[in-house]
Amino acid sequence: MSTRRWQLTPYLFILPAAAIYGVFLLAPLVQTAVMSFWKWDGISAGYDWVGLDNYVRMFADGSVWSAAWNNLKWVLLAVFPIVIGLALAIILQQAKPRGRTAYRAIYFLPYVLPTVVVALAWGWIYHPSFGTLNAGLRSVGLDAFAQNWTGDPQLALFALATAANWTGYGFCMTLFLSGLNAVDPSLYDAAKVDGTSAWQRFRYVTLPAIANTTNIVVLVVFINTVRVFDIVFVMTAGGPAGATEVLGTKIYRETFQNLSIGYGSAIAMFMVLIILITTVVYLRSRERDSA
């Protein structure tokens, strides 16, 4: 009896967290999946069953694919905070402990700032008339490079991704630094004895040793990128002319502006499937590479 009670103890500890997870994540996800098969305006008392019509409409909707394409561009641009975060982590690992703590706090600060604050700050930086970016360009005689950064359809998405990436490199740096600190120093000593260069030590010692950390960073950044919403909504609301429309803002527009709850739910489930399928494929490919 005591043995069985001891075996149940760990599950009792995780039960509150599991309950919160189920109530606030799984239950809304299931409800969204169910609503994707219905037509509802969010106001009427009755629902209309439409089956797969919302999904058929979604796959025929060019604006959905345009939003997904913008998400893909954002994913590709998200490589920069990962690379910068890794570089900063390697640099800070070589710094003195006191200096490392201070710089870690400075670099991590953008990540903990409210997204609305970040969006407003970068909105002023990008302002075509009073923004610091254009003012800096004009001050050094580069007036021709001053742009309407968030008002130009060709530049707006890259401008927003830059602002979002600014908040992410500190997070990547912190995770990479934790992974680097866990690497056995004797591995580097042995590599130095073998006469390897700094690049060879990085390629054949550091990268394999932090592979699990890299997987976590890539997946977290990917998921955050696919479900990006707030910074786009605050800075451009998907404009100009849909140039920065992503799946998150498309879902908001259909659900809360067009009052098409079922259609918005179908797009949301499409986003969930993208995240799940990509995550599974990525993890399995990494398992094959490490085998």
Buried (B, 14 or more C-beta within 10 A) or exposed (E): EEEEEEEEEEEEEEEEEEEEEEEEEEEEBEEBBEBBBBBBEEEEEEBEEBEEBBBEBBEEBEBBEBBBEBBBBBBEBBEBBBEBBBBBBBEBBEEEEEEBEEBBEEBBEBBEEEBEEBBEBBBEBBBBEEBEBBEEBEEEEEEEEBBBBBBBEEBBBBBBBBBBBBBBBBBBBBBBBEBBEEBEEEBBEEBEEEEBEEEEBBEEBBEEBBEEBBBBBBBBBBBBBBBBBBBBBBBBEBBBEBBBBBBBBBBBBBBEEEBBBBBBBBBBBBBBEBBEEBBEEBEEEBEEEEE
